[in-house]
Amino acid sequence: MNLPKPKPEYDYANEVEARRQIEEADRQTLKRNQDLVIPVGQRVILISPGGYRYALTVSDGGALSTTPA
């Protein structure tokens, strides 16, 4: 995140842009006590103790499986 540099005097447009960037960055962070929803096309990657990477997938029937990632 690159917030606009503050100006010596108050600048409304600068403040609006800084807040917009902060709010956008906040929307992209994980939150405690909230569901984590992974949209289709994005993956959850698990790493085994041996260092192997696996992508977690779910079928329409709810069955979970992994594939090498």
PDB file of N, H, CA, C and O in Angstrom:
ATOM      1  N   MET A   1       0.845  -1.159   0.000  1.00  0.00           N
ATOM      2  CA  MET A   1       0.000   0.000   0.000  1.00  0.00           C
ATOM      3  C   MET A   1       0.897   1.230   0.000  1.00  0.00           C
ATOM      4  O   MET A   1       1.816   1.344   0.810  1.00  0.00           O
ATOM      5  N   ASN A   2       0.618   2.140  -0.914  1.00  0.00           N
ATOM      6  H   ASN A   2      -0.129   2.047  -1.572  1.00  0.00           H
ATOM      7  CA  ASN A   2       1.364   3.397  -0.996  1.00  0.00           C
ATOM      8  C   ASN A   2       0.407   4.550  -0.770  1.00  0.00           C
ATOM      9  O   ASN A   2      -0.257   5.008  -1.699  1.00  0.00           O
ATOM     10  N   LEU A   3       0.339   5.016   0.464  1.00  0.00           N
ATOM     11  H   LEU A   3       0.879   4.644   1.219  1.00  0.00           H
ATOM     12  CA  LEU A   3      -0.534   6.144   0.765  1.00  0.00           C
ATOM     13  C   LEU A   3       0.064   7.419   0.193  1.00  0.00           C
ATOM     14  O   LEU A   3       1.284   7.550   0.088  1.00  0.00           O
ATOM     15  N   PRO A   4      -0.814   8.373  -0.181  1.00  0.00           N
ATOM     16  CA  PRO A   4      -0.282   9.636  -0.677  1.00  0.00           C
ATOM     17  C   PRO A   4       0.494  10.365   0.418  1.00  0.00           C
ATOM     18  O   PRO A   4       0.150  10.276   1.597  1.00  0.00           O
ATOM     19  N   LYS A   5       1.523  11.072   0.029  1.00  0.00           N
ATOM     20  H   LYS A   5       1.802  11.145  -0.928  1.00  0.00           H
ATOM     21  CA  LYS A   5       2.326  11.824   0.993  1.00  0.00           C
ATOM     22  C   LYS A   5       1.473  12.937   1.606  1.00  0.00           C
ATOM     23  O   LYS A   5       0.741  13.621   0.891  1.00  0.00           O
ATOM     24  N   PRO A   6       1.565  13.120   2.921  1.00  0.00           N
ATOM     25  CA  PRO A   6       0.796  14.214   3.527  1.00  0.00           C
ATOM     26  C   PRO A   6       1.361  15.563   3.102  1.00  0.00           C
ATOM     27  O   PRO A   6       2.566  15.734   2.914  1.00  0.00           O
ATOM     28  N   LYS A   7       0.465  16.487   2.961  1.00  0.00           N
ATOM     29  H   LYS A   7      -0.514  16.348   3.113  1.00  0.00           H
ATOM     30  CA  LYS A   7       0.876  17.840   2.595  1.00  0.00           C
ATOM     31  C   LYS A   7       0.987  18.675   3.866  1.00  0.00           C
ATOM     32  O   LYS A   7       0.389  18.327   4.884  1.00  0.00           O
ATOM     33  N   PRO A   8       1.740  19.766   3.824  1.00  0.00           N
ATOM     34  CA  PRO A   8       1.895  20.589   5.030  1.00  0.00           C
ATOM     35  C   PRO A   8       0.553  21.122   5.542  1.00  0.00           C
ATOM     36  O   PRO A   8       0.358  21.271   6.748  1.00  0.00           O
ATOM     37  N   GLU A   9      -0.377  21.410   4.609  1.00  0.00           N
ATOM     38  H   GLU A   9      -0.218  21.289   3.629  1.00  0.00           H
ATOM     39  CA  GLU A   9      -1.688  21.889   5.005  1.00  0.00           C
ATOM     40  C   GLU A   9      -2.715  20.811   4.682  1.00  0.00           C
ATOM     41  O   GLU A   9      -2.466  19.951   3.837  1.00  0.00           O
ATOM     42  N   TYR A  10      -3.854  20.850   5.340  1.00  0.00           N
ATOM     43  H   TYR A  10      -4.056  21.549   6.026  1.00  0.00           H
ATOM     44  CA  TYR A  10      -4.912  19.858   5.122  1.00  0.00           C
ATOM     45  C   TYR A  10      -5.382  19.917   3.677  1.00  0.00           C
ATOM     46  O   TYR A  10      -5.613  20.995   3.129  1.00  0.00           O
ATOM     47  N   ASP A  11      -5.520  18.752   3.072  1.00  0.00           N
ATOM     48  H   ASP A  11      -5.333  17.877   3.517  1.00  0.00           H
ATOM     49  CA  ASP A  11      -5.990  18.648   1.695  1.00  0.00           C
ATOM     50  C   ASP A  11      -7.073  17.574   1.662  1.00  0.00           C
ATOM     51  O   ASP A  11      -6.791  16.390   1.845  1.00  0.00           O
ATOM     52  N   TYR A  12      -8.303  17.996   1.430  1.00  0.00           N
ATOM     53  H   TYR A  12      -8.531  18.958   1.282  1.00  0.00           H
ATOM     54  CA  TYR A  12      -9.446  17.082   1.449  1.00  0.00           C
ATOM     55  C   TYR A  12      -9.262  15.927   0.464  1.00  0.00           C
ATOM     56  O   TYR A  12      -9.493  14.775   0.833  1.00  0.00           O
ATOM     57  N   ALA A  13      -8.862  16.198  -0.752  1.00  0.00           N
ATOM     58  H   ALA A  13      -8.675  17.133  -1.051  1.00  0.00           H
ATOM     59  CA  ALA A  13      -8.704  15.145  -1.772  1.00  0.00           C
ATOM     60  C   ALA A  13      -7.641  14.139  -1.344  1.00  0.00           C
ATOM     61  O   ALA A  13      -7.802  12.938  -1.559  1.00  0.00           O
ATOM     62  N   ASN A  14      -6.562  14.619  -0.744  1.00  0.00           N
ATOM     63  H   ASN A  14      -6.431  15.595  -0.569  1.00  0.00           H
ATOM     64  CA  ASN A  14      -5.504  13.737  -0.268  1.00  0.00           C
ATOM     65  C   ASN A  14      -6.035  12.822   0.835  1.00  0.00           C
ATOM     66  O   ASN A  14      -5.728  11.630   0.860  1.00  0.00           O
ATOM     67  N   GLU A  15      -6.824  13.378   1.736  1.00  0.00           N
ATOM     68  H   GLU A  15      -7.073  14.346   1.716  1.00  0.00           H
ATOM     69  CA  GLU A  15      -7.417  12.599   2.833  1.00  0.00           C
ATOM     70  C   GLU A  15      -8.382  11.546   2.309  1.00  0.00           C
ATOM     71  O   GLU A  15      -8.384  10.413   2.791  1.00  0.00           O
ATOM     72  N   VAL A  16      -9.197  11.906   1.333  1.00  0.00           N
ATOM     73  H   VAL A  16      -9.195  12.827   0.941  1.00  0.00           H
ATOM     74  CA  VAL A  16     -10.145  10.959   0.735  1.00  0.00           C
ATOM     75  C   VAL A  16      -9.387   9.789   0.098  1.00  0.00           C
ATOM     76  O   VAL A  16      -9.770   8.633   0.284  1.00  0.00           O
ATOM     77  N   GLU A  17      -8.332  10.074  -0.642  1.00  0.00           N
ATOM     78  H   GLU A  17      -8.021  11.012  -0.794  1.00  0.00           H
ATOM     79  CA  GLU A  17      -7.557   9.018  -1.299  1.00  0.00           C
ATOM     80  C   GLU A  17      -6.870   8.118  -0.275  1.00  0.00           C
ATOM     81  O   GLU A  17      -6.839   6.900  -0.451  1.00  0.00           O
ATOM     82  N   ALA A  18      -6.324   8.691   0.781  1.00  0.00           N
ATOM     83  H   ALA A  18      -6.349   9.681   0.924  1.00  0.00           H
ATOM     84  CA  ALA A  18      -5.667   7.883   1.817  1.00  0.00           C
ATOM     85  C   ALA A  18      -6.677   6.936   2.463  1.00  0.00           C
ATOM     86  O   ALA A  18      -6.383   5.756   2.655  1.00  0.00           O
ATOM     87  N   ARG A  19      -7.848   7.437   2.794  1.00  0.00           N
ATOM     88  H   ARG A  19      -8.087   8.395   2.637  1.00  0.00           H
ATOM     89  CA  ARG A  19      -8.875   6.591   3.408  1.00  0.00           C
ATOM     90  C   ARG A  19      -9.352   5.498   2.451  1.00  0.00           C
ATOM     91  O   ARG A  19      -9.604   4.368   2.869  1.00  0.00           O
ATOM     92  N   ARG A  20      -9.476   5.840   1.159  1.00  0.00           N
ATOM     93  H   ARG A  20      -9.271   6.758   0.820  1.00  0.00           H
ATOM     94  CA  ARG A  20      -9.899   4.845   0.178  1.00  0.00           C
ATOM     95  C   ARG A  20      -8.896   3.693   0.121  1.00  0.00           C
ATOM     96  O   ARG A  20      -9.287   2.526   0.085  1.00  0.00           O
ATOM     97  N   GLN A  21      -7.601   4.023   0.112  1.00  0.00           N
ATOM     98  H   GLN A  21      -7.284   4.971   0.140  1.00  0.00           H
ATOM     99  CA  GLN A  21      -6.575   2.994   0.051  1.00  0.00           C
ATOM    100  C   GLN A  21      -6.555   2.144   1.320  1.00  0.00           C
ATOM    101  O   GLN A  21      -6.364   0.931   1.241  1.00  0.00           O
ATOM    102  N   ILE A  22      -6.746   2.750   2.470  1.00  0.00           N
ATOM    103  H   ILE A  22      -6.901   3.735   2.535  1.00  0.00           H
ATOM    104  CA  ILE A  22      -6.779   1.997   3.725  1.00  0.00           C
ATOM    105  C   ILE A  22      -7.975   1.045   3.745  1.00  0.00           C
ATOM    106  O   ILE A  22      -7.840  -0.116   4.129  1.00  0.00           O
ATOM    107  N   GLU A  23      -9.142   1.536   3.332  1.00  0.00           N
ATOM    108  H   GLU A  23      -9.252   2.480   3.020  1.00  0.00           H
ATOM    109  CA  GLU A  23     -10.333   0.686   3.304  1.00  0.00           C
ATOM    110  C   GLU A  23     -10.170  -0.472   2.327  1.00  0.00           C
ATOM    111  O   GLU A  23     -10.582  -1.593   2.626  1.00  0.00           O
ATOM    112  N   GLU A  24      -9.580  -0.219   1.173  1.00  0.00           N
ATOM    113  H   GLU A  24      -9.246   0.691   0.930  1.00  0.00           H
ATOM    114  CA  GLU A  24      -9.357  -1.296   0.188  1.00  0.00           C
ATOM    115  C   GLU A  24      -8.412  -2.350   0.763  1.00  0.00           C
ATOM    116  O   GLU A  24      -8.674  -3.545   0.630  1.00  0.00           O
ATOM    117  N   ALA A  25      -7.337  -1.934   1.388  1.00  0.00           N
ATOM    118  H   ALA A  25      -7.124  -0.963   1.496  1.00  0.00           H
ATOM    119  CA  ALA A  25      -6.397  -2.885   1.988  1.00  0.00           C
ATOM    120  C   ALA A  25      -7.072  -3.676   3.105  1.00  0.00           C
ATOM    121  O   ALA A  25      -6.816  -4.871   3.255  1.00  0.00           O
ATOM    122  N   ASP A  26      -7.924  -3.031   3.883  1.00  0.00           N
ATOM    123  H   ASP A  26      -8.132  -2.060   3.761  1.00  0.00           H
ATOM    124  CA  ASP A  26      -8.632  -3.713   4.964  1.00  0.00           C
ATOM    125  C   ASP A  26      -9.574  -4.784   4.421  1.00  0.00           C
ATOM    126  O   ASP A  26      -9.713  -5.843   5.033  1.00  0.00           O
ATOM    127  N   ARG A  27     -10.223  -4.530   3.282  1.00  0.00           N
ATOM    128  H   ARG A  27     -10.109  -3.671   2.785  1.00  0.00           H
ATOM    129  CA  ARG A  27     -11.133  -5.524   2.687  1.00  0.00           C
ATOM    130  C   ARG A  27     -10.385  -6.793   2.255  1.00  0.00           C
ATOM    131  O   ARG A  27     -10.987  -7.862   2.148  1.00  0.00           O
ATOM    132  N   GLN A  28      -9.098  -6.677   2.011  1.00  0.00           N
ATOM    133  H   GLN A  28      -8.609  -5.809   2.097  1.00  0.00           H
ATOM    134  CA  GLN A  28      -8.322  -7.814   1.516  1.00  0.00           C
ATOM    135  C   GLN A  28      -7.662  -8.625   2.628  1.00  0.00           C
ATOM    136  O   GLN A  28      -6.990  -9.615   2.340  1.00  0.00           O
ATOM    137  N   THR A  29      -7.834  -8.238   3.878  1.00  0.00           N
ATOM    138  H   THR A  29      -8.380  -7.434   4.113  1.00  0.00           H
ATOM    139  CA  THR A  29      -7.200  -8.958   4.984  1.00  0.00           C
ATOM    140  C   THR A  29      -8.152  -9.967   5.604  1.00  0.00           C
ATOM    141  O   THR A  29      -9.370  -9.793   5.562  1.00  0.00           O
ATOM    142  N   LEU A  30      -7.589 -11.025   6.182  1.00  0.00           N
ATOM    143  H   LEU A  30      -6.600 -11.167   6.216  1.00  0.00           H
ATOM    144  CA  LEU A  30      -8.387 -12.014   6.894  1.00  0.00           C
ATOM    145  C   LEU A  30      -8.753 -11.459   8.260  1.00  0.00           C
ATOM    146  O   LEU A  30      -7.966 -10.747   8.882  1.00  0.00           O
ATOM    147  N   LYS A  31      -9.945 -11.788   8.718  1.00  0.00           N
ATOM    148  H   LYS A  31     -10.585 -12.367   8.212  1.00  0.00           H
ATOM    149  CA  LYS A  31     -10.433 -11.291  10.004  1.00  0.00           C
ATOM    150  C   LYS A  31     -10.705 -12.470  10.931  1.00  0.00           C
ATOM    151  O   LYS A  31     -11.100 -13.547  10.483  1.00  0.00           O
ATOM    152  N   ARG A  32     -10.493 -12.260  12.200  1.00  0.00           N
ATOM    153  H   ARG A  32     -10.173 -11.385  12.564  1.00  0.00           H
ATOM    154  CA  ARG A  32     -10.852 -13.265  13.204  1.00  0.00           C
ATOM    155  C   ARG A  32     -12.365 -13.292  13.351  1.00  0.00           C
ATOM    156  O   ARG A  32     -13.050 -12.296  13.117  1.00  0.00           O
ATOM    157  N   ASN A  33     -12.870 -14.457  13.746  1.00  0.00           N
ATOM    158  H   ASN A  33     -12.314 -15.266  13.937  1.00  0.00           H
ATOM    159  CA  ASN A  33     -14.296 -14.633  14.034  1.00  0.00           C
ATOM    160  C   ASN A  33     -15.198 -14.335  12.842  1.00  0.00           C
ATOM    161  O   ASN A  33     -16.346 -13.926  13.020  1.00  0.00           O
ATOM    162  N   GLN A  34     -14.689 -14.535  11.631  1.00  0.00           N
ATOM    163  H   GLN A  34     -13.757 -14.868  11.486  1.00  0.00           H
ATOM    164  CA  GLN A  34     -15.488 -14.405  10.415  1.00  0.00           C
ATOM    165  C   GLN A  34     -15.215 -15.607   9.527  1.00  0.00           C
ATOM    166  O   GLN A  34     -14.111 -16.152   9.526  1.00  0.00           O
ATOM    167  N   ASP A  35     -16.233 -16.020   8.768  1.00  0.00           N
ATOM    168  H   ASP A  35     -17.130 -15.577   8.768  1.00  0.00           H
ATOM    169  CA  ASP A  35     -16.047 -17.121   7.827  1.00  0.00           C
ATOM    170  C   ASP A  35     -15.038 -16.721   6.757  1.00  0.00           C
ATOM    171  O   ASP A  35     -14.976 -15.564   6.342  1.00  0.00           O
ATOM    172  N   LEU A  36     -14.258 -17.690   6.326  1.00  0.00           N
ATOM    173  H   LEU A  36     -14.308 -18.630   6.663  1.00  0.00           H
ATOM    174  CA  LEU A  36     -13.325 -17.497   5.224  1.00  0.00           C
ATOM    175  C   LEU A  36     -13.941 -18.181   4.009  1.00  0.00           C
ATOM    176  O   LEU A  36     -14.088 -19.403   4.001  1.00  0.00           O
ATOM    177  N   VAL A  37     -14.295 -17.426   3.000  1.00  0.00           N
ATOM    178  H   VAL A  37     -14.175 -16.433   3.007  1.00  0.00           H
ATOM    179  CA  VAL A  37     -14.932 -17.957   1.801  1.00  0.00           C
ATOM    180  C   VAL A  37     -13.920 -17.876   0.664  1.00  0.00           C
ATOM    181  O   VAL A  37     -13.404 -16.804   0.348  1.00  0.00           O
ATOM    182  N   ILE A  38     -13.645 -19.031   0.053  1.00  0.00           N
ATOM    183  H   ILE A  38     -14.064 -19.902   0.309  1.00  0.00           H
ATOM    184  CA  ILE A  38     -12.691 -19.097  -1.057  1.00  0.00           C
ATOM    185  C   ILE A  38     -13.498 -19.215  -2.353  1.00  0.00           C
ATOM    186  O   ILE A  38     -14.136 -20.244  -2.576  1.00  0.00           O
ATOM    187  N   PRO A  39     -13.489 -18.203  -3.202  1.00  0.00           N
ATOM    188  CA  PRO A  39     -14.251 -18.264  -4.451  1.00  0.00           C
ATOM    189  C   PRO A  39     -13.682 -19.315  -5.416  1.00  0.00           C
ATOM    190  O   PRO A  39     -12.515 -19.696  -5.328  1.00  0.00           O
ATOM    191  N   VAL A  40     -14.532 -19.765  -6.330  1.00  0.00           N
ATOM    192  H   VAL A  40     -15.480 -19.455  -6.402  1.00  0.00           H
ATOM    193  CA  VAL A  40     -14.101 -20.691  -7.376  1.00  0.00           C
ATOM    194  C   VAL A  40     -12.952 -20.048  -8.142  1.00  0.00           C
ATOM    195  O   VAL A  40     -13.008 -18.865  -8.477  1.00  0.00           O
ATOM    196  N   GLY A  41     -11.925 -20.819  -8.413  1.00  0.00           N
ATOM    197  H   GLY A  41     -11.880 -21.780  -8.141  1.00  0.00           H
ATOM    198  CA  GLY A  41     -10.767 -20.304  -9.128  1.00  0.00           C
ATOM    199  C   GLY A  41      -9.615 -19.926  -8.210  1.00  0.00           C
ATOM    200  O   GLY A  41      -8.491 -19.733  -8.674  1.00  0.00           O
ATOM    201  N   GLN A  42      -9.883 -19.818  -6.910  1.00  0.00           N
ATOM    202  H   GLN A  42     -10.796 -19.974  -6.534  1.00  0.00           H
ATOM    203  CA  GLN A  42      -8.818 -19.569  -5.947  1.00  0.00           C
ATOM    204  C   GLN A  42      -8.619 -20.845  -5.146  1.00  0.00           C
ATOM    205  O   GLN A  42      -9.517 -21.684  -5.083  1.00  0.00           O
ATOM    206  N   ARG A  43      -7.449 -21.000  -4.531  1.00  0.00           N
ATOM    207  H   ARG A  43      -6.719 -20.318  -4.582  1.00  0.00           H
ATOM    208  CA  ARG A  43      -7.122 -22.272  -3.882  1.00  0.00           C
ATOM    209  C   ARG A  43      -6.674 -22.087  -2.444  1.00  0.00           C
ATOM    210  O   ARG A  43      -6.194 -21.030  -2.033  1.00  0.00           O
ATOM    211  N   VAL A  44      -6.856 -23.179  -1.695  1.00  0.00           N
ATOM    212  H   VAL A  44      -7.246 -24.037  -2.028  1.00  0.00           H
ATOM    213  CA  VAL A  44      -6.249 -23.309  -0.378  1.00  0.00           C
ATOM    214  C   VAL A  44      -5.106 -24.292  -0.560  1.00  0.00           C
ATOM    215  O   VAL A  44      -5.321 -25.419  -1.005  1.00  0.00           O
ATOM    216  N   ILE A  45      -3.900 -23.878  -0.221  1.00  0.00           N
ATOM    217  H   ILE A  45      -3.726 -22.962   0.140  1.00  0.00           H
ATOM    218  CA  ILE A  45      -2.725 -24.741  -0.366  1.00  0.00           C
ATOM    219  C   ILE A  45      -2.283 -25.191   1.021  1.00  0.00           C
ATOM    220  O   ILE A  45      -2.059 -24.370   1.910  1.00  0.00           O
ATOM    221  N   LEU A  46      -2.161 -26.498   1.194  1.00  0.00           N
ATOM    222  H   LEU A  46      -2.343 -27.165   0.472  1.00  0.00           H
ATOM    223  CA  LEU A  46      -1.669 -27.081   2.438  1.00  0.00           C
ATOM    224  C   LEU A  46      -0.263 -27.617   2.185  1.00  0.00           C
ATOM    225  O   LEU A  46       0.024 -28.149   1.113  1.00  0.00           O
ATOM    226  N   ILE A  47       0.610 -27.470   3.185  1.00  0.00           N
ATOM    227  H   ILE A  47       0.377 -27.038   4.055  1.00  0.00           H
ATOM    228  CA  ILE A  47       1.977 -27.968   3.061  1.00  0.00           C
ATOM    229  C   ILE A  47       2.166 -29.088   4.067  1.00  0.00           C
ATOM    230  O   ILE A  47       1.927 -28.908   5.261  1.00  0.00           O
ATOM    231  N   SER A  48       2.596 -30.248   3.580  1.00  0.00           N
ATOM    232  H   SER A  48       2.789 -30.394   2.609  1.00  0.00           H
ATOM    233  CA  SER A  48       2.796 -31.416   4.435  1.00  0.00           C
ATOM    234  C   SER A  48       4.061 -31.245   5.272  1.00  0.00           C
ATOM    235  O   SER A  48       4.888 -30.384   4.971  1.00  0.00           O
ATOM    236  N   PRO A  49       4.218 -32.057   6.320  1.00  0.00           N
ATOM    237  CA  PRO A  49       5.453 -31.984   7.119  1.00  0.00           C
ATOM    238  C   PRO A  49       6.712 -32.178   6.276  1.00  0.00           C
ATOM    239  O   PRO A  49       7.770 -31.645   6.611  1.00  0.00           O
ATOM    240  N   GLY A  50       6.604 -32.940   5.181  1.00  0.00           N
ATOM    241  H   GLY A  50       5.744 -33.373   4.908  1.00  0.00           H
ATOM    242  CA  GLY A  50       7.752 -33.161   4.304  1.00  0.00           C
ATOM    243  C   GLY A  50       7.987 -32.044   3.309  1.00  0.00           C
ATOM    244  O   GLY A  50       8.930 -32.106   2.521  1.00  0.00           O
ATOM    245  N   GLY A  51       7.131 -31.009   3.334  1.00  0.00           N
ATOM    246  H   GLY A  51       6.365 -30.959   3.974  1.00  0.00           H
ATOM    247  CA  GLY A  51       7.315 -29.872   2.444  1.00  0.00           C
ATOM    248  C   GLY A  51       6.561 -29.961   1.124  1.00  0.00           C
ATOM    249  O   GLY A  51       6.722 -29.094   0.266  1.00  0.00           O
ATOM    250  N   TYR A  52       5.738 -30.997   0.948  1.00  0.00           N
ATOM    251  H   TYR A  52       5.608 -31.702   1.646  1.00  0.00           H
ATOM    252  CA  TYR A  52       4.946 -31.122  -0.285  1.00  0.00           C
ATOM    253  C   TYR A  52       3.724 -30.215  -0.214  1.00  0.00           C
ATOM    254  O   TYR A  52       3.118 -30.055   0.845  1.00  0.00           O
ATOM    255  N   ARG A  53       3.370 -29.627  -1.348  1.00  0.00           N
ATOM    256  H   ARG A  53       3.863 -29.757  -2.209  1.00  0.00           H
ATOM    257  CA  ARG A  53       2.229 -28.705  -1.408  1.00  0.00           C
ATOM    258  C   ARG A  53       1.039 -29.398  -2.052  1.00  0.00           C
ATOM    259  O   ARG A  53       1.173 -30.069  -3.076  1.00  0.00           O
ATOM    260  N   TYR A  54      -0.139 -29.227  -1.433  1.00  0.00           N
ATOM    261  H   TYR A  54      -0.248 -28.682  -0.601  1.00  0.00           H
ATOM    262  CA  TYR A  54      -1.369 -29.820  -1.932  1.00  0.00           C
ATOM    263  C   TYR A  54      -2.475 -28.776  -1.965  1.00  0.00           C
ATOM    264  O   TYR A  54      -2.643 -27.997  -1.026  1.00  0.00           O
ATOM    265  N   ALA A  55      -3.230 -28.772  -3.070  1.00  0.00           N
ATOM    266  H   ALA A  55      -3.094 -29.404  -3.832  1.00  0.00           H
ATOM    267  CA  ALA A  55      -4.388 -27.890  -3.188  1.00  0.00           C
ATOM    268  C   ALA A  55      -5.611 -28.641  -2.687  1.00  0.00           C
ATOM    269  O   ALA A  55      -5.846 -29.782  -3.084  1.00  0.00           O
ATOM    270  N   LEU A  56      -6.384 -28.015  -1.828  1.00  0.00           N
ATOM    271  H   LEU A  56      -6.193 -27.087  -1.506  1.00  0.00           H
ATOM    272  CA  LEU A  56      -7.600 -28.592  -1.274  1.00  0.00           C
ATOM    273  C   LEU A  56      -8.767 -28.225  -2.181  1.00  0.00           C
ATOM    274  O   LEU A  56      -8.925 -27.062  -2.554  1.00  0.00           O
ATOM    275  N   THR A  57      -9.585 -29.214  -2.537  1.00  0.00           N
ATOM    276  H   THR A  57      -9.457 -30.159  -2.234  1.00  0.00           H
ATOM    277  CA  THR A  57     -10.760 -28.962  -3.370  1.00  0.00           C
ATOM    278  C   THR A  57     -11.972 -29.628  -2.742  1.00  0.00           C
ATOM    279  O   THR A  57     -11.842 -30.544  -1.930  1.00  0.00           O
ATOM    280  N   VAL A  58     -13.147 -29.158  -3.127  1.00  0.00           N
ATOM    281  H   VAL A  58     -13.252 -28.414  -3.787  1.00  0.00           H
ATOM    282  CA  VAL A  58     -14.403 -29.737  -2.642  1.00  0.00           C
ATOM    283  C   VAL A  58     -15.316 -29.963  -3.837  1.00  0.00           C
ATOM    284  O   VAL A  58     -15.406 -29.126  -4.735  1.00  0.00           O
ATOM    285  N   SER A  59     -16.003 -31.126  -3.834  1.00  0.00           N
ATOM    286  H   SER A  59     -15.930 -31.806  -3.104  1.00  0.00           H
ATOM    287  CA  SER A  59     -16.944 -31.429  -4.910  1.00  0.00           C
ATOM    288  C   SER A  59     -18.302 -30.813  -4.576  1.00  0.00           C
ATOM    289  O   SER A  59     -18.514 -30.323  -3.467  1.00  0.00           O
ATOM    290  N   ASP A  60     -19.222 -30.843  -5.550  1.00  0.00           N
ATOM    291  H   ASP A  60     -19.049 -31.242  -6.451  1.00  0.00           H
ATOM    292  CA  ASP A  60     -20.573 -30.340  -5.307  1.00  0.00           C
ATOM    293  C   ASP A  60     -21.286 -31.162  -4.235  1.00  0.00           C
ATOM    294  O   ASP A  60     -22.235 -30.683  -3.614  1.00  0.00           O
ATOM    295  N   GLY A  61     -20.837 -32.389  -4.019  1.00  0.00           N
ATOM    296  H   GLY A  61     -20.066 -32.779  -4.523  1.00  0.00           H
ATOM    297  CA  GLY A  61     -21.419 -33.235  -2.979  1.00  0.00           C
ATOM    298  C   GLY A  61     -20.782 -33.014  -1.612  1.00  0.00           C
ATOM    299  O   GLY A  61     -21.219 -33.611  -0.628  1.00  0.00           O
ATOM    300  N   GLY A  62     -19.766 -32.175  -1.533  1.00  0.00           N
ATOM    301  H   GLY A  62     -19.411 -31.690  -2.332  1.00  0.00           H
ATOM    302  CA  GLY A  62     -19.129 -31.863  -0.271  1.00  0.00           C
ATOM    303  C   GLY A  62     -17.902 -32.698   0.046  1.00  0.00           C
ATOM    304  O   GLY A  62     -17.322 -32.551   1.121  1.00  0.00           O
ATOM    305  N   ALA A  63     -17.493 -33.573  -0.869  1.00  0.00           N
ATOM    306  H   ALA A  63     -17.964 -33.693  -1.743  1.00  0.00           H
ATOM    307  CA  ALA A  63     -16.320 -34.415  -0.638  1.00  0.00           C
ATOM    308  C   ALA A  63     -15.041 -33.575  -0.819  1.00  0.00           C
ATOM    309  O   ALA A  63     -14.883 -32.854  -1.804  1.00  0.00           O
ATOM    310  N   LEU A  64     -14.143 -33.694   0.162  1.00  0.00           N
ATOM    311  H   LEU A  64     -14.271 -34.279   0.962  1.00  0.00           H
ATOM    312  CA  LEU A  64     -12.868 -32.986   0.094  1.00  0.00           C
ATOM    313  C   LEU A  64     -11.808 -33.879  -0.530  1.00  0.00           C
ATOM    314  O   LEU A  64     -11.814 -35.092  -0.322  1.00  0.00           O
ATOM    315  N   SER A  65     -10.901 -33.287  -1.291  1.00  0.00           N
ATOM    316  H   SER A  65     -10.896 -32.302  -1.460  1.00  0.00           H
ATOM    317  CA  SER A  65      -9.779 -34.017  -1.854  1.00  0.00           C
ATOM    318  C   SER A  65      -8.609 -33.059  -2.019  1.00  0.00           C
ATOM    319  O   SER A  65      -8.766 -31.841  -1.939  1.00  0.00           O
ATOM    320  N   THR A  66      -7.433 -33.634  -2.251  1.00  0.00           N
ATOM    321  H   THR A  66      -7.306 -34.624  -2.316  1.00  0.00           H
ATOM    322  CA  THR A  66      -6.253 -32.820  -2.492  1.00  0.00           C
ATOM    323  C   THR A  66      -5.590 -33.260  -3.781  1.00  0.00           C
ATOM    324  O   THR A  66      -5.700 -34.413  -4.198  1.00  0.00           O
ATOM    325  N   THR A  67      -4.896 -32.311  -4.407  1.00  0.00           N
ATOM    326  H   THR A  67      -4.807 -31.375  -4.068  1.00  0.00           H
ATOM    327  CA  THR A  67      -4.102 -32.606  -5.594  1.00  0.00           C
ATOM    328  C   THR A  67      -2.758 -31.895  -5.409  1.00  0.00           C
ATOM    329  O   THR A  67      -2.700 -30.837  -4.783  1.00  0.00           O
ATOM    330  N   PRO A  68      -1.692 -32.463  -5.945  1.00  0.00           N
ATOM    331  CA  PRO A  68      -0.410 -31.779  -5.830  1.00  0.00           C
ATOM    332  C   PRO A  68      -0.496 -30.366  -6.409  1.00  0.00           C
ATOM    333  O   PRO A  68      -1.114 -30.142  -7.450  1.00  0.00           O
ATOM    334  N   ALA A  69       0.121 -29.441  -5.727  1.00  0.00           N
ATOM    335  H   ALA A  69       0.622 -29.623  -4.881  1.00  0.00           H
ATOM    336  CA  ALA A  69       0.043 -28.037  -6.190  1.00  0.00           C
ATOM    337  C   ALA A  69       1.414 -27.552  -6.636  1.00  0.00           C
ATOM    338  O   ALA A  69       1.555 -26.404  -7.057  1.00  0.00           O
TER     339      ALA A  69
END
